Amino acid sequence: MDAAQNLAAQALPVAVIGAGPVGLAAAAHLLERGLEPIIFEAGTTAGAAIEQWRHIRLFSPWRFNLDAAAVRLLESAGWEAPRPTALPYGGELVDNYLAPLAALPAIASRLQTGARVTAVTRAGLDKTHTRNRDTTPFTVRAEHADGETRDHTVAAVIDASGTWSRRNPLGTSGLPAIGEDTAADRISAPLPDVTGRDRAAFAGRRVLVVGAGHSAANTLTGLADLAKDEPDTRILWAVRGASAAKVYGGGDADGLPARGQLGGRVRRLVEAGKIELHTGFGISSLKALDSHVTVEAADGRTLDADVVVPCTGFRPDLDILRELRLELDPAVEAPRELGPLIDPEFHSCGTVPPHGAKLLAHPDKDFYIVGMKSYGRAPTFLLATGYEQVRSVVAALAGDREAADTVQLELPETGVCSTDAGTSCDVPAVSAAAQPDAGCCASPEPVLVGFPTGLSHGRSGSN
């Protein structure tokens, strides 16, 4: 019995965890293949994670951010695609693509929002049981918006839940700094809208930005804009490395002008004293006081701040998969065969080869991790990569092995990125102020914003 016959015989849906771009793309491909999706989204709407950074412009244009099956579904309902060369903001990705897609009856009737998946297992089997494992359905346990916890029996699982909910800690060695948990009230979200929605939390305050990637650079420039109107705003910046040179990039000589503009602006703000840079600042502890938080480095230096912005990247939530048999790369926590292909020590966005179901498979048959979560701790993910992943995975679930194994991926040749970007290779990009020409008249090739890494395709130094 092939995969499609097996799934059909079970007469069960395929669970899709997460209603972001890759999760909804998976659902669209499942529908095209005649398979039944059930979509679990922890947030109140599709694209809930992107809503948190809707003020950020992506550095890949619309044509790299749309899935083919999703577009076919949308166009059948009269949807008009945005200009393919424009660089969308996160909010535009939600408003003009994800929200209309989620509102289509074919998707809306299968989408459960406010449904947080807490565990995935084989029905009646923990991970130690082998007999009949491959033909046993999965159980997906979810906490629903009505307060009830329910188990759902499904034929297969596609985990596209992303990594937004699990930021990396501020401390060194991969561990939270001592006192980080108790100082939580002084730590902001990773990509705050400092000049808009979150302005009141930052105006006139001492703000410590931690990290040396895209998120840090954008937050720093945003704070500098805020400080023009709120001169009492003090901007502190802590990086683990000995210098911030990789953030500054190549300036006017940079091969990617927008990247040089952003890095050059940060450098000029530091040189002008608008940003107070502290290098070699590996955080060891945080002490929450009534009026502020004291942040201490491993070498004993301290900084006092009213609010700390963590721009330290993300990691996957693997707790919900504890009862499944997984094979993960020991370094980046991606599927084992994918790990070496995306390791940020050696690869950037544009150097990751096409890959699909074969490389994403785990010992538990018909379970796949896709999207940003499939990259584990590696931040070199592009939406275009995720779309090709789910096309291949769904083909495999449908029994079309030829289509599943034929993977093709058009990635921009200039696909360089900062490996501690904080989100992925798609975001964030420079602010509108730093990129005045972005938008409908942008180059047909994506303006990929990243920072030199010290290696031909990878990471050097730390944040």
Helices and strands as residue ranges (DSSP letters): H 3-10, E 14-17, H 21-32, E 37-41, H 48-51, H 62-65, H 68-75, H 90-93, I 94-98, H 99-103, H 105-108, E 111-113, E 116-122, G 133-135, E 138-143, E 149-154, E 156-159, G 184-186, G 199-201, E 206-210, H 214-229, E 234-238, H 245-248, G 251-253, H 257-271, E 275-278, E 283-288, E 293-297, E 302-305, E 307-310, G 319-321, H 339-342, G 349-351, H 357-360, E 367-369, G 371-375, H 383-397, H 401-405, G 432-434
